[in-house]
Amino acid sequence: MSFLVKCRFPAGLTMKEGPMFLRRVAMVLASGLFGALLLAPAPAPAPAMARPLAAATPPGYWLAGADGGVFAFNAPFYGSGALPTGAPGPCGFSPQPPSTLNSALGCIAVAATPSGNGYWLLNAFRQAHPYGQAGPSPAACTSLNGANGMWTGIASSATGAGYWLVSSNGGVLGCGDVTAPFGGVVSLTLNGQVVGMAATPDVKGYWLVAGDGGVFAFGDAAFLGSMGGQPLNAPIVGIAPTPDGKGYWLAAADGGVFSFGDAQFAGSMGGTHLNAPVVGMAPTPDGKGYWLAAADGGVFSFGTAPFEGSMAGTALAGPIIGMATFRASAPG
């Protein structure tokens, strides 16, 4: 950019004063040009090259159905027990006398390995079927005497090569590489049947939960409170621990949530009309949120739990019976 400036000396200036006048004119012009550059709008930046967004990696979950169907949401699919009509699936069984179990009960619970590399499906007849890197299904099991009724809960060992099971009367069965059963409640008179269990983060203990809200702790699991003896609008259906094992949540069939220890209450579906009862609960890996799953495949997210999808509104071969959290790595 160049400028051509014509200057005429004002009348009365001497030849000696002329150069000083020119220097003043040059300073004024320079300051004006600098101000104009400062006030001028910045040129629009050149279009940037489009770059793909980084892949999101929030936690995910699995839903499991009574027919053995498994539905993965932001989680790897390792397989399911849903087989063609007429094929013997892992959720079907033939009760032998004196068992009075109804074979139509099918699968009753699901549990993920702590590392997230597999999961177990449990049927009401005590048979646990592994998927992914869970298993193989161990044959060596140690049971507490007196287990009776149907099997209602399962918790994976730390490696996924074993598991604990709990029966509706509180008997505990340990298989594979889990620590021998720490105890059960078969000797107690229960106000409600045991409906589920959860292992501690280090998998050296577990909690049992009953439908009336009673909680029973074994091994290094701490008893931090319960809803036993409290009036409930609906029975308790599950328990989920916090990542440090210093708290847990209980979930009720009407969507109510009850928190104990360092578990943070982040909301519930209690008092809200549901199309189907809540059947399970799963915590987020950071312990600041949780999901609830309903029998029709509906999923409800609270706190830091991201909604990754559901099976609500989809025709299911069997009702959803539970859910499990997917962890990308073993908990620290």
N, C-alpha and C positions, 0 to 999 in steps of 0.2 A: 504494500500500500504506500502511495506517495502523495505528497501535498505540494502544491505550488502556491506560495504566499507572496503577494505583492505588498510591500510596506512603503508608505510615504512618510517621511519625517514630518512631524507637526511643525508648524511655523514657529520660529524662534529658537529651534534647537541648533546648537553649534555643532561643528564637525566632531568636536571632542565628545559631546554628549550623545551623538548618534549611536555609536556602538553599544552604549549602556542601554539605550532605548530598545535596540534590537534584542539584547539578551533578555530584557523583561518580556518582550513579545514572545520570544521562544519559550520562556518558562510558562507563560499563560497557555500557549497552544499545547505544550506537552502535558500540563495538568489536565486540560480539558479532554485531550485524547485518552489519558489514563482513566479518567472518570467514566468516559463513554464505554471503555472496555469493561470496567467493573459493572456497569449498569446493564450492559447488553445481555440478553438471555443466552444461557449456555446452549451450545448446539446439541441437538438430540443425539443420544448415544447410538452407535451402530447396533443393529439387532444382534443379540447374543445367540450363539449356537445352542440349539435345543439339547438339553441333557436329560436323560431318564432320571426320574425320582428314585431315591433309595427305597428298596423294598421294605415295607413295614414288617415289623416282627413283634407284634403284641402277642400275649399268651392266647392260646386257643383251648378248645375242649372237645370231648367226645360225648355223644348221647348214645345210650344203648337201649334196645328194645327187648321186650319179653320174648320175641321170636329169634333173638340173637343178632338182629340188625344193628350195625354200628354206623353212626353218622359223624363225620369228622368236620370240624369247623376251625380253620386256620391251624390244623393239626394233621399230622400224617395219618393216612389210612393204612392199617396193618391187616385188614381183613375182618370178616364178620361170620357169625354163625347162621346167617340167613341163607338157607339153601333152597333149591327148587322144591316145589310141592311134592311131598311123598318121600323126600330124602331124610334120613335121620340126622337132624341137626344137633349141635351140642347143648341146646336148651331143652331138648326133649329127653325124656327118660321113662323107664318102666318101673314104677315102684314095686318092690317085692314085699310080701307080707312079712312082718306085721305093719309095714309102713302104710299109712293112710293118706300119704301126700297125693295131691291132684296133679297128674302129669301135665295138665294144661297150664300149670303155673309158669312153665318155661323158665327163662332166665330171670334172675331176681336181683342181681347186683353186678356192678362193674368197678374195677380198680385199675389204675395206671401204675406202671413201674415208676419209682421216684425219678429216674433219668428221662422218662418220657419216650423210651424206645419200644414200648409195648404196653399191652393191657391184658387183663383177665376178665372173662365172663363166667359168672357163677350161676348154676341152675339150682333150683330149690331142693334137689336131691343130693347136694354136696359136691357135685362135679365142677371143677374149675378148668376152663379151657384157655390156653395161652395164645396170644397173637403177637406178631413182631418178635422182639427178642425176649419176651417173657417166657418163662418155662425153661426146659420142657416140663410138662405137668409131672410133678414128683409123685412117686408111689409111697415113699416113706413118710408116714404121718403119725403124730402123737396126739391123742385126743383126751380131753377131760372126760371122766366118766359121767354119765347122766345126760349127755347131749340128746335133745329130743325136739320133735317138731320139725319145721323146715329151716333150712339154712338161709340167713337173711343178710349177711354182710361179709365182705372180703377186704383184706388189706395186703398189699404186696410186700415182699421182703425188700431189703435195700438193693439187692442185685437183680430182682425180678425172677430168681430161680426158686422161689418159694412163696408161701402166703399163709395167712391166718384166715380162718373162717369162724363165724359165730352163728349159733343156732338161735331160734326164737326163744328158747328157754334159758339162754345164756351160756351154753356149752361152747368151748373154744377148741378148735382143731388147728394144729400147726403142721405144715408140710414143707418139705424141702429144707432150705437153709435158714429159715427163720429161727429165732431163739425159741426154745421150748415154751409152750404156752405158759404165760405168767399167771393165769387164773381166769375164772369165769364166775357166774352167779347162779349156777344150778342149785345151790343150796339155799338160795334166798327165795322168799315169797315175793314175786314181782307184781306191781300194780299194772304193769303193761309189758307186753312182749318186747324182747330186744329186737330192734329194727335195723341196726347198723353198727359199724365200727370204723375207726380211723386210727392209723398208726402215727406215732410221734415222728418228728422230722428225722431223727437219727435211727428210726425203726428199731428202737430198743424198748418199746412199750406201746400200749394202745388204750383207746377209750371204747367202751360199749355204751350205746344209748338205747333207751327203751321208749316205747310209744307215749308213755306218760311224762316224758321229759327227764327221767332219772339218768344219771351219768355215772359210770363205774370206771375207775382208772387202775391200770396195771403196769408193771415195769416202771419206766421212768416217766410215765404219763402222770401229770399232776391233776388232782381234782380241784377245779376252780369254780364250781357251782353247778347248779342244774335247775330244771323246772319241775322236778319231782315234788309233788304235793301242792303245786300251783294250779289254779284253774286255767285250762287251755280251751281255745275255741276249736281246735283241731289237733289230732295227734302229731307228735314229732315223727319225722320221717328220715332224718339224717343228721350227721355231725361232720364238721369240717374244721381242722385245726389251723392256727396261724403258723407262719414259717418257722418261728422260734419255739413253737410248742408251749408257749406260755399263755395261750388262750384258745378258745374255740367258739364256733357258732353252732346253734341248733336251728334247724329249719322245720316248720310245721306244714301240714298238708294244705292249709289255707294260705300259705305264703308268708306266715309270720316268721320273724327271725329274732333269735335271742342270743346276745353276746356275753361272753364271760372272759375274765382275765384281760389280756391286752388286745383281745379281738374288738375291732371298732365297728359299731353299728352304722351301716351306710344306707339303710333303707330296707323296705320289705314290700310284699304284696298283701300283707294283712289288711283286711277291710276292703279289699278290691275284688270285684267279681271276676272269677276265673272260669275259663271254659273247661278246665280239667284240674284236678288237684296237683299240687307240687309233690314230686316224688324224689327229688335229690338236690344236692347242693355241692358246689365246688369252689374253693378259694382261689384267688389270684396268687401268683408266686410272690408278689410284694406284700401280701397280707393286708392290703388296703381296699380290697373289694372282693366281690363274690358273685356267682351266678346261681340262679334257681332254675330248675328244669321241671316242666309239667308233663303229665302223662300224655298229652296230645302233641308233645314236641315243642311246646312254647318255651322260650328262654327269656329270663329277666336278669338284667345286668345292674349292678350297684357298685358305687365307689369307682375304683380304677378298672373295674372289669369291663372290657370292650365287648359290645354286642357283635358277634361274628356270624350270626345267622341262627336259624331254627328250623324245625320241621312242622311248625304250626301251619295248619291249612293243607297239609299233605296227607294223603291216605296212607296209613301205616298198617303193616301186617300184624303188628302187636303194639301195645302201649309202651311208651318210654318208661323204663324202670330206674334209670339213674344216669349220672353224668360224672366225668372225671376231668381234671385239669391236665392240659398238655404243658409240660415243661421242656424247654429246649435243652436244658442241661441239668445235671444233678443239683439239688438244692445245696447251698453252702451252709 
